[in-house]
Amino acid sequence: MIFLQLFYTFFVIGLFGFGGGYGMLSLIQGEVVHHWHWMTTAEFTNIVAVSQMTPGPIGINSATYCGYTAVHNAGMGNAMATLGSLTATFALVLPSLILMILISRMFMKYMRTPLVQSVFQGLRPAVVGLLGAATLLLMTPENFSTPQEDMWQFSVSCFLFVATFVGTKYFKINPIKMILYCGGAGWLLL
């Protein structure tokens, strides 16, 4: 049953996940953490971190890892968990594959029309909104603690957040390097 739920969930995410992998993160978290309760917020945050560090698109990496973790947390073994990761990954990619095959020819023909340009003009702010939602959904006590719990951990978390933002935006430091730097800083400071 979990395999059908995984397929349906990730198929819908793949169908409506405009904006690529980062845009999908809030959808994935909403489904796997809040709707189906396949994993905790902390587990999902770990998935995002690992998906960032591994090669490939973050949405596909997240789906693969979520499928594996969901089936594993359901009490099944590694072979079934691997099947869960394949199911989630295939389901996420399938809508894009189908849509691209169906619309690629028409899109090339009509991409310069005012109607198509207007649709894309409306989609761009939605994509930025999805990215913002993904950011806000990951700003949880599991990731930042609170000043009342541990002021040092809260301060380090906020510093690493700001350092990553400034480092990638203004100094153009490679995001993978920033992840490694922050992981090392967390290991040294916390």
N, C-alpha and C positions, 0 to 999 in steps of 0.2 A: 504494500500500500504506500509506503514512504517513497518508493520509486516513482509512482504515478504523481504523488504530490510534488516531488522534486521536479519532475518533467513539466507539469503544469505551471508551477510557480516560476521556474526559470524561463519557460517559453513566454509567459506573459511579460516578465521583466525584459526579455530580449525583444519582444514586440513593441513595448512602450518605453524602452530605455534610451531615449534620445540623449545625445550629448556624450556618447561613449561610456567608457568604464567608470569614470568619475561621476558622471551623471547617474549611473546605475547604482552607485553605492548606497544612496538613501533608500532606493527601492529594495535592494537586496537586504539591507539591514531591517527595514520594516517587515519584510516577509519572514526572514529566517530567525530573527530575534523576537520581534513583537507579535507576529501573527502565529507562526508555527511553533515557536519556542524550541527550535532545534539546537540553539546555542545561546550562550550569554552574551551580553554586550562586550565583556572583556575578551571572550573568545573571538568575537567578530572583529574587534580592534586588532587582535593578533593576526587575524586573517588578512586584514588590510595591510598591516606592516609587512607580512611575508609576501603578499601579492605585489607590493611596491618593489621589493628587493629582487624578485625573480623576473627573468626575462619574459616578455609577452605583455599583452594588454591586461590592465588591472581588472577589468570586468570579467574576462575569461578566467584569469587566475583566481579571482575571488569565487566565482561559480564552482570551479574545480575543487577548491579547498572547502567551500561550504557544503558541497555534495558529499565529500568524504567525511567531514566532521559530523554532518547531520546523521548519516547512516551509522557512523561509529558511535555517536552518542545515543543512538537508538538501541545499542547493544549488539550490533552485528560485527562480524569479524572484518579483517583487513581486506579480504577478497570482495566482500559485499560493499565495503566502504569505497573501494576502488571503482566498483560498478556505479555507486552513487555519484562519484566525482565525474565519471564519464557521462552519466545521465544528465546531470546539471549542466555540464559544459556543452553537450550536444543540444540540449533544449535552449540554452541561451543563444547559441549561434544559428540555430535553424531559422528563426524568423528573418534574420538579416540575410541569410542565404536565399531564402525564398523571395523576399522583397526585392533584393538586388537583381535577381534573375528576371523578375517580372517587370520592374520599373526602369532598369538601366537603359533600355532602348528608348523608352518614352521620355525619360529624363534628359537624355542627350538631345533629343529633338526639341523639347519644350523648356529647357533650363533657362533660357533668356527671356521668357515671356513674363509680363508684369505679374500675372497670377502666381506663378511659381516663385518669383522673387519676393512677393509679398508674404507667401507662406514661410519662406526661410527667414524673412525679417521678423516674423512673429515667433519662430522657433528659437532664435538666438537668445532672447532674454529668458526664455523658459529653461534653456540649457544652463545658463549662468545661475538661475534660481535653483536648479537641481544640484549644481555644484556647491552652492551656498548651503543648501539643506544638508548635503552630505557632511559638510564641515561642522555645522551646528549639531548634527546627530552624534558626531564623534566627540563632542566636547562634554563628556560625562565625568562623574566622580571617579570612575575606573581609570580614566586617562589623566585627570588633573587633580584628583583628590579635592579637598576643600581646606581653606586656612584653619578651620577649627580642628580638623583631623590631624594634619601634619603640615605646619607652616613651611618647613624646609622642602618637603616633597612638592608642595604646591608652588613654591617659589622657583624651584628647579624646573618643574613642568612648564610654567609660564615663560621662563627664560628660554628654554629649548624651543617652545612654540614660536616666540618672537624671533629668536636667532634663525630658525629655519625659514620663517617668512622673509626676513630681511636678506638672509644669505641667498635664497633662491631668486627673489624678486629683484634686488638691487645689485647684488654682487655676481649674479648668474652662476652660482655654485651648482654643480650637478646635483639633482635631487637624491640620487643614490649615495653620493658622498655625504650629503647632509644627513641622510638616514644613518649611515655608518658613524658619522661624528656624534650624532645624538645618542645612538646606542652605546657608544664608548663613554660619552659623558654620563649617561644614566648609570652605567656600570661603575664608573669612578665615584660619582657623587651620591648615589642613592644606595 
